[in-house]
Amino acid sequence: MLIFLQGLSTPYSTLFMGNLIMNAKICLITAAVLGFLGVAADALGSHALKGLLEDLGTESFWQLAAKYQMFHALALMALAAWAKASPGNRRLRWVFRFWLAGVVLFSGSLYVLALGGPGIFGPLTPLGGLCLLAGWASLAIAAMGES
């Protein structure tokens, strides 16, 4: 993925390659997309997929994935506001990176497992959880470095 991003000249490529400071607009757009998809996933799990998830006994997986996705979408909204108010804080990029990777790995793997996907996705869940934790630790480090 990083090789692909190196050829791009979009704000997303700069966030991952580290060439520029945190982009508040991209952070806010990402928060909106994750929030939209989180609400959609929760609705799917509560209605269209309810029977399947009950049959598989994985309703709690789906609910946990949607909950953590929504929590971190809201956190990314706050991060976007901080990035806009403090554009020189380069540490905020790491918070964004860790939270985005964490949501994709943690919630994404739980969604796949809840639908009966292969167990190979299981190890991605704790890896995503570690990314989420690293994001929160990075947030604390960024706050300590703020003047």
Backbone bond lengths (Angstrom), bond angles and torsions (degrees), N, CA, C in turn:
res aa  C-N    CA-C-N  psi(-1)  N-CA   C-N-CA  omega(-1)  CA-C   N-CA-C  phi
1 M - - - 1.447 - - 1.527 110.48 -
2 L 1.316 117.81 -39.88 1.455 119.74 -179.19 1.526 111.39 -65.18
3 I 1.330 117.04 -35.24 1.462 119.73 177.17 1.521 109.27 -62.75
4 F 1.317 116.87 -42.75 1.460 121.37 177.39 1.522 110.59 -60.48
5 L 1.331 116.83 -44.87 1.459 121.18 -177.28 1.522 112.59 -67.98
6 Q 1.333 117.92 -26.26 1.456 119.96 179.72 1.528 111.63 -61.85
7 G 1.327 117.18 -31.41 1.450 120.94 -178.44 1.514 113.62 -82.66
8 L 1.299 118.21 -7.06 1.452 121.83 -178.08 1.525 111.24 -89.49
9 S 1.289 115.44 154.63 1.464 118.85 174.99 1.524 109.93 -119.11
10 T 1.318 117.02 26.70 1.456 122.07 -178.69 1.514 110.76 -89.43
11 P 1.339 116.91 164.35 1.472 119.11 175.42 1.526 112.57 -58.50
12 Y 1.361 117.90 -30.77 1.461 119.20 178.93 1.520 110.64 -63.62
13 S 1.325 117.22 -40.33 1.461 118.73 -179.26 1.520 110.44 -64.37
14 T 1.330 118.04 -35.84 1.454 119.49 179.56 1.519 111.93 -69.83
15 L 1.326 117.09 -32.30 1.461 119.34 178.02 1.521 111.08 -65.57
16 F 1.331 116.58 -40.06 1.449 119.18 -176.30 1.524 112.48 -85.22
17 M 1.311 117.44 -30.79 1.454 119.77 -178.76 1.524 112.08 -88.34
18 G 1.332 117.77 -14.13 1.447 121.17 173.74 1.510 115.31 80.95
19 N 1.320 118.88 21.91 1.459 120.69 -177.63 1.522 113.37 -79.73
20 L 1.302 118.16 -27.09 1.460 121.40 -175.43 1.520 110.64 -129.19
21 I 1.322 115.08 171.98 1.458 120.13 176.33 1.526 109.82 -72.86
22 M 1.294 115.73 172.05 1.462 122.54 -178.99 1.527 110.76 -56.51
23 N 1.329 116.73 135.05 1.450 122.75 179.34 1.531 108.37 -102.23
24 A 1.328 116.45 107.27 1.462 121.60 -176.04 1.524 111.79 -62.97
25 K 1.327 117.42 -36.25 1.466 120.84 -178.73 1.529 110.94 -64.16
26 I 1.327 117.02 -44.82 1.463 120.99 179.41 1.532 110.16 -64.98
27 C 1.317 116.23 -39.11 1.461 120.53 178.25 1.531 110.40 -62.12
28 L 1.319 116.59 -44.09 1.463 120.96 -179.77 1.531 111.18 -67.26
29 I 1.316 117.63 -40.92 1.472 121.02 177.50 1.531 109.72 -62.87
30 T 1.322 116.45 -42.97 1.468 120.46 178.32 1.529 110.54 -61.84
31 A 1.326 116.70 -42.53 1.465 120.89 177.74 1.524 110.57 -60.33
32 A 1.330 116.67 -43.23 1.465 120.60 -179.67 1.526 111.39 -64.28
33 V 1.321 116.65 -42.99 1.475 120.23 179.71 1.527 110.29 -65.02
34 L 1.335 116.91 -46.27 1.467 119.65 179.34 1.531 110.92 -63.80
35 G 1.331 117.47 -39.02 1.457 120.73 177.88 1.521 111.65 -64.58
36 F 1.325 116.72 -45.78 1.464 121.75 178.09 1.523 110.66 -58.88
37 L 1.333 115.62 -49.25 1.463 119.68 -179.31 1.524 112.15 -67.19
38 G 1.324 116.99 -31.76 1.465 120.41 177.38 1.515 112.10 -66.70
39 V 1.324 116.20 -43.20 1.471 119.87 176.86 1.527 109.77 -64.76
40 A 1.328 116.89 -42.59 1.467 120.94 178.80 1.530 110.70 -62.38
41 A 1.324 116.88 -43.12 1.468 120.30 179.57 1.521 111.21 -64.15
42 D 1.327 116.48 -41.28 1.463 119.83 178.75 1.529 110.73 -63.43
43 A 1.326 116.10 -41.96 1.464 119.96 178.84 1.527 110.75 -65.14
44 L 1.324 116.89 -42.50 1.468 119.85 177.42 1.522 111.05 -60.04
45 G 1.333 115.69 -45.33 1.461 120.03 -179.48 1.509 113.31 -65.58
46 S 1.328 116.77 -29.37 1.467 121.04 -178.98 1.524 112.94 -85.82
47 H 1.323 116.57 -18.53 1.466 119.13 -174.71 1.529 112.22 -127.47
48 A 1.312 117.39 -78.36 1.468 121.18 -171.79 1.530 113.05 -63.21
49 L 1.319 117.63 -37.08 1.469 120.53 -176.93 1.522 113.49 -101.67
50 K 1.320 116.92 3.76 1.465 120.95 -174.30 1.528 112.36 -54.61
51 G 1.321 116.55 -48.27 1.463 119.99 -178.78 1.517 112.43 -62.37
52 L 1.318 116.90 -45.08 1.461 121.29 179.98 1.527 110.72 -63.00
53 L 1.322 116.88 -45.73 1.464 120.23 -179.57 1.522 111.57 -64.95
54 E 1.329 116.60 -36.81 1.474 119.80 176.42 1.518 110.48 -65.52
55 D 1.347 116.97 -44.28 1.470 121.07 179.49 1.531 111.65 -60.98
56 L 1.333 115.69 -38.87 1.462 120.38 -179.56 1.531 112.34 -82.21
57 G 1.335 116.24 -12.83 1.464 120.48 -177.73 1.526 112.64 69.65
58 T 1.331 116.42 30.80 1.460 120.34 -175.00 1.530 113.01 -120.35
59 E 1.319 116.23 21.12 1.466 119.88 178.55 1.529 111.84 -57.54
60 S 1.318 116.25 -40.12 1.469 119.76 -177.85 1.530 111.09 -66.79
61 F 1.333 118.09 -33.61 1.465 121.10 176.42 1.523 109.63 -60.48
62 W 1.333 115.12 -48.54 1.459 120.83 -177.20 1.532 110.89 -62.73
63 Q 1.332 115.58 -45.16 1.464 119.88 -179.35 1.524 111.76 -63.63
64 L 1.329 116.91 -40.36 1.460 120.69 178.80 1.530 110.82 -64.56
65 A 1.329 116.46 -41.80 1.465 120.59 179.39 1.527 110.63 -61.78
66 A 1.323 116.96 -46.09 1.472 120.70 -179.68 1.524 110.93 -65.49
67 K 1.329 116.67 -39.61 1.467 120.47 -179.07 1.531 111.26 -62.85
68 Y 1.341 116.76 -48.40 1.459 119.53 -179.22 1.528 111.31 -68.26
69 Q 1.307 117.36 -33.83 1.463 120.16 176.41 1.530 110.24 -62.80
70 M 1.310 116.49 -43.68 1.471 120.10 -179.53 1.535 111.58 -68.68
71 F 1.327 117.31 -42.20 1.469 119.85 178.26 1.528 110.42 -56.40
72 H 1.323 115.87 -44.26 1.454 119.21 -175.66 1.525 112.42 -80.11
73 A 1.314 118.54 -22.28 1.465 120.22 170.70 1.527 109.29 -65.47
74 L 1.323 116.29 -43.72 1.468 120.37 177.29 1.532 111.46 -64.89
75 A 1.320 115.71 -40.39 1.466 119.31 178.41 1.526 110.67 -64.04
76 L 1.324 117.49 -37.62 1.467 120.68 177.60 1.527 111.65 -66.39
77 M 1.330 117.14 -31.56 1.466 119.41 175.13 1.529 110.04 -62.82
78 A 1.318 116.18 -44.86 1.467 120.32 178.59 1.528 110.35 -64.90
79 L 1.319 116.77 -39.07 1.455 121.08 178.39 1.530 110.42 -62.67
80 A 1.325 117.15 -39.15 1.463 121.02 178.53 1.528 110.31 -61.78
81 A 1.327 116.44 -41.32 1.464 119.89 178.40 1.526 110.82 -64.10
82 W 1.326 116.68 -42.07 1.461 121.06 178.53 1.536 110.26 -64.59
83 A 1.335 116.47 -42.78 1.467 120.56 -179.66 1.524 111.05 -62.83
84 K 1.324 116.49 -36.89 1.469 120.14 179.22 1.532 110.84 -69.03
85 A 1.318 116.01 -38.34 1.466 120.64 -178.94 1.529 112.39 -78.54
86 S 1.327 116.74 -21.61 1.462 121.35 -175.54 1.528 109.84 -134.49
87 P 1.335 117.45 65.34 1.469 120.42 -171.51 1.527 114.94 -63.94
88 G 1.311 118.59 -17.67 1.455 120.11 -179.41 1.514 114.74 -85.86
89 N 1.336 118.32 -4.37 1.464 120.99 -177.19 1.530 109.57 -81.45
90 R 1.317 115.91 96.52 1.468 121.66 -176.69 1.532 112.10 -72.04
91 R 1.316 117.59 -17.63 1.467 120.70 -179.35 1.532 112.08 -68.09
92 L 1.306 116.87 -22.87 1.468 120.32 -178.06 1.532 112.24 -63.92
93 R 1.339 116.81 -26.02 1.467 119.45 177.66 1.516 111.21 -58.49
94 W 1.342 115.71 -38.08 1.461 118.75 -178.66 1.522 111.48 -68.51
95 V 1.298 117.33 -36.18 1.463 120.49 176.50 1.522 108.58 -60.33
96 F 1.325 116.48 -49.20 1.469 121.54 178.61 1.523 111.00 -57.44
97 R 1.314 116.73 -50.23 1.474 121.23 -177.63 1.524 111.65 -59.04
98 F 1.332 115.65 -48.50 1.463 119.30 -178.10 1.528 111.63 -64.57
99 W 1.338 116.85 -44.15 1.462 118.80 -178.89 1.516 111.76 -66.26
100 L 1.317 118.22 -41.39 1.460 120.00 179.22 1.523 110.72 -64.47
101 A 1.326 116.73 -47.21 1.468 120.11 177.70 1.525 110.43 -61.25
102 G 1.318 116.44 -40.56 1.466 120.49 -179.59 1.510 112.77 -63.29
103 V 1.323 117.17 -43.86 1.469 119.87 178.86 1.518 110.52 -64.85
104 V 1.324 116.97 -44.25 1.469 120.08 -179.52 1.521 110.21 -61.55
105 L 1.329 116.93 -47.51 1.464 120.23 -177.21 1.526 112.41 -74.06
106 F 1.324 116.96 -48.68 1.464 120.59 -176.21 1.526 111.33 -68.90
107 S 1.320 115.81 -62.34 1.471 118.97 -177.22 1.521 111.05 -67.49
108 G 1.332 116.41 -41.55 1.462 119.59 -179.33 1.522 112.55 -58.65
109 S 1.334 116.55 -45.97 1.469 119.17 -179.99 1.527 111.40 -67.01
110 L 1.330 117.03 -36.50 1.469 119.16 177.84 1.531 111.49 -66.43
111 Y 1.331 117.37 -38.70 1.469 119.73 176.54 1.525 110.34 -61.22
112 V 1.331 116.17 -45.41 1.476 120.46 -179.69 1.526 110.08 -62.88
113 L 1.325 116.94 -46.67 1.471 120.38 -179.49 1.524 111.59 -64.73
114 A 1.327 116.91 -37.20 1.466 120.51 179.86 1.525 111.29 -64.17
115 L 1.317 116.65 -29.62 1.471 120.49 179.32 1.526 112.32 -87.57
116 G 1.336 116.65 7.58 1.462 120.18 177.72 1.512 113.03 88.08
117 G 1.327 116.95 18.58 1.467 121.13 179.53 1.520 111.55 -65.30
118 P 1.324 115.74 171.08 1.471 119.87 -176.86 1.522 112.65 -64.78
119 G 1.308 114.90 147.28 1.459 121.78 -178.17 1.514 114.08 -63.73
120 I 1.322 117.17 -13.02 1.466 120.30 178.94 1.534 111.40 -61.85
121 F 1.327 116.65 -20.43 1.462 120.74 177.11 1.531 111.83 -77.06
122 G 1.326 117.66 -15.72 1.466 121.89 -178.55 1.516 114.89 -54.20
123 P 1.350 118.97 -47.20 1.472 119.26 -179.78 1.529 114.21 -65.82
124 L 1.314 118.09 -16.57 1.463 120.21 179.10 1.532 111.85 -72.38
125 T 1.334 116.12 -26.07 1.466 119.87 -177.76 1.527 111.90 -63.32
126 P 1.343 119.65 -52.84 1.470 117.70 178.25 1.529 112.79 -67.05
127 L 1.327 117.52 -30.40 1.461 119.96 176.00 1.534 109.76 -63.49
128 G 1.322 116.36 -41.58 1.466 120.42 175.49 1.509 111.71 -64.31
129 G 1.327 116.55 -39.28 1.467 120.37 176.66 1.517 111.72 -61.41
130 L 1.330 116.76 -39.95 1.462 120.38 176.74 1.525 111.47 -64.19
131 C 1.333 116.42 -37.78 1.472 119.82 176.75 1.528 110.53 -64.14
132 L 1.328 116.71 -41.34 1.467 119.36 178.02 1.522 110.65 -61.84
133 L 1.332 116.31 -44.40 1.466 120.51 177.76 1.532 111.30 -62.56
134 A 1.320 116.51 -41.32 1.462 120.55 178.47 1.525 110.48 -62.58
135 G 1.321 116.52 -35.28 1.463 120.09 176.40 1.521 111.89 -63.31
136 W 1.325 116.28 -42.83 1.469 119.50 178.90 1.520 110.58 -67.50
137 A 1.329 117.65 -39.46 1.465 120.39 176.59 1.536 110.01 -63.93
138 S 1.319 116.92 -40.80 1.462 121.32 178.15 1.523 111.24 -63.76
139 L 1.319 115.96 -34.41 1.460 120.25 177.62 1.534 109.64 -63.48
140 A 1.315 116.67 -43.48 1.461 120.81 178.14 1.526 110.96 -63.13
141 I 1.321 117.12 -42.25 1.466 121.37 178.91 1.524 110.01 -63.93
142 A 1.337 116.80 -41.96 1.464 120.60 178.52 1.530 110.73 -63.04
143 A 1.327 116.13 -39.12 1.471 119.71 179.57 1.519 111.31 -67.48
144 M 1.326 117.19 -37.87 1.466 120.33 179.01 1.527 111.47 -67.60
145 G 1.319 116.55 -29.95 1.464 120.50 -179.83 1.510 113.60 -84.65
146 E 1.319 117.46 -7.43 1.467 122.44 -178.88 1.518 109.59 -74.19
147 S 1.323 116.18 137.30 1.473 119.17 179.83 1.514 111.76 -98.01
